[in-house]
């Protein structure tokens, strides 16, 4: 449930309901996401599908936890 709320918060903060077009900005903050929650991001870059996992820090910034790219 935390993940769903955090993902919705990211989408709302960025003003979109679609998938992101790239990595989330290092300066992105989430004012309503629970600290410690997980945010997932998927996008296509250079012919690969990229999957990212971010963690919401105590100051509401995001830290990249993992990034993987698969041929699609």
C-alpha positions in Angstrom: 0.0 0.0 0.0 2.9 2.4 0.8 4.2 1.8 -2.7 0.9 2.6 -4.3 0.5 5.8 -2.3 4.1 6.9 -3.1 3.7 6.2 -6.8 0.5 8.2 -6.9 2.2 11.0 -5.0 5.1 11.1 -7.5 2.6 11.1 -10.5 0.6 13.9 -8.9 3.7 15.9 -8.0 4.9 15.7 -11.6 1.5 16.4 -13.0 1.1 13.2 -15.0 -0.7 10.0 -14.9 1.5 8.2 -17.5 4.9 6.6 -17.1 7.9 8.8 -16.7 9.9 9.6 -19.8 13.2 9.0 -18.0 14.9 8.9 -14.7 13.4 10.9 -11.9 15.2 14.2 -11.2 17.6 14.2 -8.2 15.8 17.3 -7.0 12.4 15.7 -6.9 10.6 15.7 -3.6 7.5 14.0 -2.3 5.5 16.0 0.3 2.9 13.3 1.0 4.8 10.0 0.5 5.6 8.1 3.7 9.2 8.1 4.6 10.8 4.8 3.7 8.3 3.9 1.1 9.3 2.7 -2.4 8.7 4.3 -5.7 9.0 2.4 -9.0 9.7 4.0 -12.3 9.8 2.4 -15.8 10.7 4.0 -19.1 12.3 3.2 -22.5 15.8 4.5 -23.4 18.0 3.5 -26.3 15.9 0.5 -27.2 15.9 -0.9 -23.6 13.2 -1.0 -21.0 14.6 0.6 -17.8 13.3 -0.3 -14.3 14.2 1.9 -11.4 13.4 1.6 -7.6 13.7 4.7 -5.4 13.3 5.1 -1.6 11.7 8.1 0.0 14.2 9.7 2.4 13.4 11.5 5.7 13.6 14.9 3.9 11.2 13.6 1.2 13.9 13.4 -1.5 14.3 10.2 -3.5 17.4 8.0 -3.5 17.9 5.6 -6.4 18.1 2.0 -5.0 18.4 0.0 -8.2 18.3 0.5 -12.0 18.1 -2.4 -14.4 17.8 -2.3 -18.2 16.4 -5.1 -20.4 16.3 -5.4 -24.1 12.8 -5.1 -25.3 
